[in-house]
Amino acid sequence: MHALVTGAGGFLGRAITRQLLARGDQVRALARGKYPDLESQGVECLQGDVQELADVTRACRGVDVVFHVAAVAGLWGSWKHYHGINALGTKNVISGCLHGEVRRLVFTSSPSVTFAGRDQCGVDESVPYPTKWLCHYAHTKALAEQLVLAANGQHHLLTCALRPHLIWGPGDQHLVPRLLERARRGQLRRIGDGKNLIDAVFVENAAEAHLLAADRLTPGAPVCGKTYFISNGEPVNCWEWINELLKLAGVPPVPKRISYSAAYAAGAMLEGLWTLLGRTDEPRITRFLAAQLATSHYFDISAARRDLGYEPRISMAEGLERLAPSLR
């Protein structure tokens, strides 16, 4: 098939692109930067911004499926910035699909769209959106997800959304590197009682789930108009897993602890101060980060197994083995 991948230069976008190329699909990429390495692999690279409807419409012409991966992540920044890329950008992608007569759209969402700062233990896709949001990222991704699901069935467009949780693996430039950087600076603290369990997903598993979803987006299929949690299906102790990563990188384990209530209060205080000062850099702790590091959040992926045929091929243990050389 002929696929468009938005955000193809990012961590997950590259993994999806690799897997598409490996099975012989034709790939077009839409990204703000230039990626000669992708072009050398036969990817048709278009430079553009999802916030520009003309760029998106041009990129959607003549493709069979769109993988909309592009987004702005993070825990701090202006509403305009997050809303413009995550929500309005997704609205443009839907419009581009409709104008370009694209038949399938797979959207990369996030489990954070359901996170309200409390434990989520084995929850499935029936869990509702929260009524209050702890960060703009989660809020705008939820808005985008709802737009994608509502677009299912419009002018023969079939859509679905995937919620991969804590994507990690070789080539990651965000999750693991940021953990290591904070640990090396002595800025990492164990928040809460240290017993919380979390889900994560190895990047190749997350990418494969996207291809499976695209292949199953056919008229009348149960995938159409649905959203799915995607993880390795192996909940791990959050702080034990972090310490395993640190050990592989030759960094001592996290030595100090702070209570959840204290960390949450500190996050609220810093958010208020950053707002007052107009600062755009990310505070050391936020309410959302404190909640994520202190609570359990793991998910029931039986719907993805049933409807997508998804089965994590690379276990958490094997993933660590694959990641280890880059950490050393």
LOVEXKOL-669450 format. One line per field, with one value per residue (C-alpha): residue number from 1; residue in three letters; x, y, z. Coordinates in nm, 4 decimals. Example, Ala and Ser with C-alpha at 12.3 -4.5 7.8 and 13.67 -1.06 7.14 Angstrom:
i	1 2
aa	ALA SER
u	1.2300 1.3670
v	-0.4500 -0.1060
w	0.7800 0.7140
END
This chain:
i	1 2 3 4 5 6 7 8 9 10 11 12 13 14 15 16 17 18 19 20 21 22 23 24 25 26 27 28 29 30 31 32 33 34 35 36 37 38 39 40 41 42 43 44 45 46 47 48 49 50 51 52 53 54 55 56 57 58 59 60 61 62 63 64 65 66 67 68 69 70 71 72 73 74 75 76 77 78 79 80 81 82 83 84 85 86 87 88 89 90 91 92 93 94 95 96 97 98 99 100 101 102 103 104 105 106 107 108 109 110 111 112 113 114 115 116 117 118 119 120 121 122 123 124 125 126 127 128 129 130 131 132 133 134 135 136 137 138 139 140 141 142 143 144 145 146 147 148 149 150 151 152 153 154 155 156 157 158 159 160 161 162 163 164 165 166 167 168 169 170 171 172 173 174 175 176 177 178 179 180 181 182 183 184 185 186 187 188 189 190 191 192 193 194 195 196 197 198 199 200 201 202 203 204 205 206 207 208 209 210 211 212 213 214 215 216 217 218 219 220 221 222 223 224 225 226 227 228 229 230 231 232 233 234 235 236 237 238 239 240 241 242 243 244 245 246 247 248 249 250 251 252 253 254 255 256 257 258 259 260 261 262 263 264 265 266 267 268 269 270 271 272 273 274 275 276 277 278 279 280 281 282 283 284 285 286 287 288 289 290 291 292 293 294 295 296 297 298 299 300 301 302 303 304 305 306 307 308 309 310 311 312 313 314 315 316 317 318 319 320 321 322 323 324 325 326 327 328
aa	MET HIS ALA LEU VAL THR GLY ALA GLY GLY PHE LEU GLY ARG ALA ILE THR ARG GLN LEU LEU ALA ARG GLY ASP GLN VAL ARG ALA LEU ALA ARG GLY LYS TYR PRO ASP LEU GLU SER GLN GLY VAL GLU CYS LEU GLN GLY ASP VAL GLN GLU LEU ALA ASP VAL THR ARG ALA CYS ARG GLY VAL ASP VAL VAL PHE HIS VAL ALA ALA VAL ALA GLY LEU TRP GLY SER TRP LYS HIS TYR HIS GLY ILE ASN ALA LEU GLY THR LYS ASN VAL ILE SER GLY CYS LEU HIS GLY GLU VAL ARG ARG LEU VAL PHE THR SER SER PRO SER VAL THR PHE ALA GLY ARG ASP GLN CYS GLY VAL ASP GLU SER VAL PRO TYR PRO THR LYS TRP LEU CYS HIS TYR ALA HIS THR LYS ALA LEU ALA GLU GLN LEU VAL LEU ALA ALA ASN GLY GLN HIS HIS LEU LEU THR CYS ALA LEU ARG PRO HIS LEU ILE TRP GLY PRO GLY ASP GLN HIS LEU VAL PRO ARG LEU LEU GLU ARG ALA ARG ARG GLY GLN LEU ARG ARG ILE GLY ASP GLY LYS ASN LEU ILE ASP ALA VAL PHE VAL GLU ASN ALA ALA GLU ALA HIS LEU LEU ALA ALA ASP ARG LEU THR PRO GLY ALA PRO VAL CYS GLY LYS THR TYR PHE ILE SER ASN GLY GLU PRO VAL ASN CYS TRP GLU TRP ILE ASN GLU LEU LEU LYS LEU ALA GLY VAL PRO PRO VAL PRO LYS ARG ILE SER TYR SER ALA ALA TYR ALA ALA GLY ALA MET LEU GLU GLY LEU TRP THR LEU LEU GLY ARG THR ASP GLU PRO ARG ILE THR ARG PHE LEU ALA ALA GLN LEU ALA THR SER HIS TYR PHE ASP ILE SER ALA ALA ARG ARG ASP LEU GLY TYR GLU PRO ARG ILE SER MET ALA GLU GLY LEU GLU ARG LEU ALA PRO SER LEU ARG
u	0.0000 0.0963 0.1219 0.1719 0.3446 0.3265 0.6124 0.8165 1.1386 1.0387 1.0990 0.7731 0.7342 1.0693 0.9776 0.6494 0.8340 1.0940 0.8275 0.6315 0.9431 1.0432 0.7217 0.7397 0.4988 0.5545 0.6066 0.5645 0.6729 0.5459 0.7745 0.8939 1.2605 1.4689 1.5672 1.8214 1.8550 1.4868 1.5179 1.8141 1.5846 1.3337 1.0962 0.9324 0.9927 0.7709 0.8609 0.5612 0.3630 0.0421 -0.0812 -0.0854 -0.3860 -0.2268 0.0794 -0.1347 -0.3710 -0.0752 0.0754 -0.2512 -0.3051 -0.2778 -0.2177 -0.4178 -0.3600 -0.2375 -0.0518 -0.0871 0.1977 0.3128 0.2468 0.4058 0.4714 0.5966 0.4487 0.4775 0.4062 0.1300 -0.2174 -0.1873 0.1237 -0.0227 -0.3680 -0.2319 -0.0244 -0.2159 -0.5783 -0.5893 -0.3141 -0.5235 -0.8282 -0.6176 -0.5111 -0.8753 -0.9579 -0.6600 -0.7817 -1.1322 -1.0096 -0.7568 -1.0091 -0.7889 -0.9704 -0.7861 -0.6500 -0.4625 -0.4070 -0.1416 -0.3130 -0.1950 -0.3220 -0.2759 -0.6077 -0.7792 -0.5431 -0.6897 -0.4019 -0.5295 -0.4372 -0.5438 -0.5127 -0.5966 -0.8477 -0.9848 -1.1092 -1.4377 -1.2581 -1.3868 -1.1970 -1.1299 -1.3218 -1.0034 -0.6708 -0.3225 -0.1419 -0.2155 -0.0627 -0.3186 -0.6088 -0.5218 -0.4505 -0.7962 -0.9529 -0.7625 -0.8621 -1.2292 -1.2021 -1.0500 -1.3104 -1.5939 -1.4566 -1.5025 -1.7497 -1.7277 -1.6981 -1.5655 -1.2908 -1.2302 -1.0451 -0.9110 -0.6847 -0.4081 -0.2867 0.0712 0.2031 0.5609 0.7260 1.0908 1.3805 1.6976 1.6799 1.4614 1.5554 1.3107 1.1932 1.5082 1.7607 1.5682 1.5601 1.9346 2.0085 1.8114 1.9669 2.3198 2.2442 2.1070 1.7616 1.5657 1.3543 1.1374 0.7865 0.5352 0.5731 0.7590 0.5009 0.3239 0.3030 0.3232 0.2877 0.5327 0.5676 0.8789 0.8918 0.8818 0.5711 0.4032 0.4868 0.3554 0.0262 -0.0137 0.0382 -0.2051 -0.4659 -0.4243 -0.4594 -0.7800 -0.9495 -1.2015 -1.5746 -1.7689 -1.4593 -1.4726 -1.1609 -1.3465 -1.4147 -1.2482 -0.9532 -0.7100 -0.4590 -0.1247 0.1439 0.3738 0.1100 0.3709 0.3192 0.6437 0.7282 0.7966 1.0987 1.2542 1.2373 1.3883 1.6722 1.7303 1.7720 2.0091 2.2136 2.2551 2.3848 2.6256 2.4253 2.3542 1.9926 1.7594 1.8633 1.6038 1.2281 0.9590 0.5916 0.3332 0.1552 0.4780 0.5773 0.2288 0.2327 0.5778 0.4551 0.1570 0.3805 0.6312 0.3572 0.2165 0.5589 0.6412 0.3089 0.3747 0.7233 0.6120 0.8722 0.8471 1.1060 0.9702 0.9688 1.1628 0.8358 0.4727 0.1476 0.1152 0.4709 0.4310 0.1099 0.2599 0.5597 0.3579 0.0476 -0.0135 -0.1205 -0.1425 -0.4033 -0.6101 -0.4970 -0.7334 -0.9295 -0.6139 -0.5327 -0.8838 -0.9538 -0.6033 -0.4382 -0.1802 0.0672 0.3810 0.6695 0.9509 0.9238 1.0335 1.3384 1.4400 1.3833 1.6322 1.8855 1.8373 1.8603 2.1660 2.4408 2.3204 2.3099 2.6642
v	0.0000 0.3649 0.5141 0.8635 0.8900 1.2262 1.2777 1.0106 1.1599 1.0886 0.7787 0.5941 0.7411 0.5960 0.2534 0.2542 0.3655 0.0900 -0.1775 -0.0451 -0.0440 -0.3901 -0.5418 -0.3574 -0.0700 0.2715 0.5444 0.9200 1.1271 1.4650 1.6356 1.9843 1.8905 1.7279 1.3617 1.2549 0.9134 0.8430 0.9608 0.7257 0.4377 0.5290 0.7405 1.0309 1.3167 1.6238 1.9160 2.0757 2.1438 1.9710 2.3141 2.4160 2.2640 2.3099 2.1074 1.8262 1.8199 1.7957 1.5114 1.3126 1.3039 0.9578 0.7579 0.4646 0.5117 0.7848 0.7144 1.0381 1.0189 1.3817 1.5576 1.7798 1.5939 1.7222 1.8507 2.2260 2.4957 2.7200 2.5966 2.7555 2.5505 2.2169 2.2817 2.4069 2.0965 1.8210 1.9217 2.1611 1.9640 1.6493 1.8353 1.9280 1.5662 1.4554 1.7278 1.6220 1.2623 1.3650 1.5920 1.3336 1.0479 0.8548 0.5462 0.4719 0.6830 0.5430 0.7990 0.7748 0.8779 0.8251 0.6560 0.9932 1.0983 0.8971 0.9856 1.1831 1.1461 0.8257 0.4577 0.2828 -0.0910 -0.3076 -0.0616 -0.1115 0.1257 0.1858 0.4138 0.7706 1.0893 1.2877 1.6024 1.7850 1.7820 1.7920 1.9036 2.0456 1.7447 1.4985 1.7376 1.8200 1.4563 1.3688 1.6372 1.5026 1.1442 1.2408 1.4179 1.1072 0.8687 1.1018 1.1133 0.7397 0.6761 1.0228 0.9903 0.6332 0.7298 0.4613 0.5598 0.4218 0.5418 0.3618 0.4505 0.3186 0.3651 0.4785 0.3885 0.2925 0.1170 0.1920 0.5313 0.6876 1.0535 1.1390 0.8925 0.7006 0.9786 1.2215 0.9697 0.9151 1.2861 1.3616 1.0676 1.1768 1.5253 1.3876 1.5269 1.2015 1.1122 0.8097 0.9478 0.7632 0.4242 0.2674 -0.0098 0.1313 -0.0822 0.0607 -0.0564 0.0289 -0.0781 -0.1573 0.0625 -0.2211 -0.3628 -0.0218 0.0168 -0.3289 -0.2461 0.0493 -0.1663 -0.4264 -0.1558 -0.0189 -0.3653 -0.4284 -0.0988 -0.2457 -0.1718 -0.3340 -0.4371 -0.3932 -0.1723 0.1108 0.4084 0.2421 0.3205 0.0673 0.0599 -0.0729 -0.2009 -0.4960 -0.6511 -0.6985 -0.4490 -0.3797 -0.2051 0.1529 0.2175 -0.1248 -0.0830 0.2657 0.1310 -0.1474 0.1158 0.3143 0.0033 -0.0719 0.2815 0.2553 0.5023 0.4369 0.3598 0.6352 0.6963 0.9388 0.9374 1.2025 1.1525 1.1824 1.4675 1.6650 1.6083 1.7038 2.0214 2.1093 2.0579 2.2845 2.5524 2.5417 2.5487 2.8601 3.0224 2.9337 3.0818 3.4006 3.4353 3.3413 3.0666 2.8165 2.5643 2.2617 2.2750 2.0060 1.8585 1.9086 1.7699 1.5349 1.4022 1.3518 1.1578 0.9451 0.8474 0.7703 0.5901 0.2599 0.2738 -0.0456 -0.1544 -0.4419 -0.4978 -0.7851 -0.5698 -0.5061 -0.8756 -0.9677 -0.7015 -0.6229 -0.9603 -0.7729 -0.9754 -0.8106 -0.9938 -0.8333 -0.8815 -0.6278 -0.8448 -0.8781 -0.5078 -0.4318 -0.6581 -0.4709 -0.1328 -0.2133 -0.1549 0.1997 0.2786 0.1572
w	0.0000 -0.0306 0.3188 0.4550 0.7927 0.9660 1.2094 1.0304 1.1661 1.5260 1.7359 1.6673 1.3191 1.2144 1.3511 1.1574 0.8445 0.8837 0.9135 0.6159 0.3990 0.5196 0.3886 0.0576 0.1096 -0.0458 0.2136 0.2016 0.5017 0.6163 0.8655 0.9504 0.9161 0.6445 0.6768 0.4122 0.5812 0.5153 0.1563 0.1053 0.2055 -0.0631 0.1450 -0.0364 0.2072 0.2046 0.4278 0.5908 0.9053 1.0149 1.1223 0.7551 0.5782 0.2351 0.3414 0.4767 0.1784 -0.0605 0.1415 0.1503 -0.2254 -0.3732 -0.0547 0.0753 0.4474 0.6797 1.0022 1.1971 1.4475 1.4575 1.7882 2.0471 2.3713 2.7046 3.0265 2.9937 2.7401 2.6146 2.5346 2.1896 2.1112 2.2178 2.0774 1.7464 1.6738 1.8505 1.8004 1.5046 1.3305 1.3613 1.2282 0.9237 0.8761 0.8756 0.6210 0.4101 0.4156 0.3085 0.0284 -0.0882 -0.0735 0.1691 0.2936 0.6209 0.9070 1.2084 1.4828 1.7536 2.0752 2.4339 2.7517 2.9205 2.7644 3.0405 3.3269 3.6180 3.8646 4.0242 3.9948 3.6753 3.7393 3.4403 3.2958 2.9447 2.6769 2.8609 3.1092 3.0517 2.9836 3.3019 3.3874 3.4899 3.3103 3.4634 3.1480 2.8031 2.6278 2.7648 2.7083 2.3468 2.2602 2.3944 2.1755 1.8758 1.9516 1.9657 1.6289 1.4699 1.6085 1.5070 1.1508 1.1041 0.8246 0.6690 0.2893 0.3094 0.5588 0.8218 1.1378 1.4635 1.7442 1.9314 2.2800 2.3157 2.6693 2.7474 2.4170 2.4678 2.2969 2.0971 1.9290 2.1986 2.2439 2.5203 2.7854 2.8823 2.8035 3.0260 3.3105 3.2802 3.2615 3.5775 3.7606 3.6688 3.7980 4.1230 4.0424 4.0419 4.3449 4.4080 4.4475 4.6635 4.8275 4.5353 4.4859 4.1802 3.8672 3.5153 3.1578 2.8810 2.5191 2.3180 2.0094 1.7549 1.9223 1.9105 1.5416 1.4559 1.6272 1.3899 1.0813 1.2130 1.2723 0.9195 0.7662 0.9591 0.8801 0.6387 0.6077 0.8889 1.0867 1.4670 1.4504 1.2767 1.5026 1.8024 2.0270 2.1755 2.4590 2.3393 2.5768 2.6301 2.8537 3.1272 3.4124 3.5959 3.9208 3.8120 4.0321 3.9944 3.6172 3.6350 3.8495 3.5946 3.3239 3.5441 3.6181 3.2475 3.1998 3.4940 3.7039 4.0753 4.1723 4.2850 4.6468 4.7827 4.8283 4.8493 4.9299 4.6543 4.8325 4.8681 4.5055 4.3830 4.5933 4.4623 4.1074 4.1639 4.3157 4.0299 3.7685 3.9321 3.9491 3.5876 3.4775 3.6725 3.5245 3.1736 3.1526 2.8670 2.9883 3.1730 3.5554 3.7361 3.8649 3.7624 3.8990 3.6018 3.6373 4.0119 3.9542 3.6778 3.8910 4.2044 4.0774 3.9044 3.5415 3.3431 3.0935 2.9642 2.6029 2.5303 2.2809 2.0773 2.0877 1.9723 1.7086 1.5788 1.6245 1.8312 2.0334 2.1773 2.0094 2.2074 2.5838 2.8432 2.9221 2.5581 2.5118 2.7884 2.6174 2.2915 2.4627 2.6769 2.4120 2.3441 2.7165 2.7689
END
